[in-house]
């Protein structure tokens, strides 16, 4: 792996860590937690949509 790629990955990880630290300090902590909880529940609802299941217990031969 080239050194340029390593530096780019390192900067990305460091930037993400700084963003997380900034979002989870001070008055932003409660807002960030509420946003994450709300988004997670929306995602969970989208995965658990109840699709009407059809009962095809009869066997159909062609």
Order of alpha helices (4+ residues) and beta strands (2+ residues): alpha-alpha
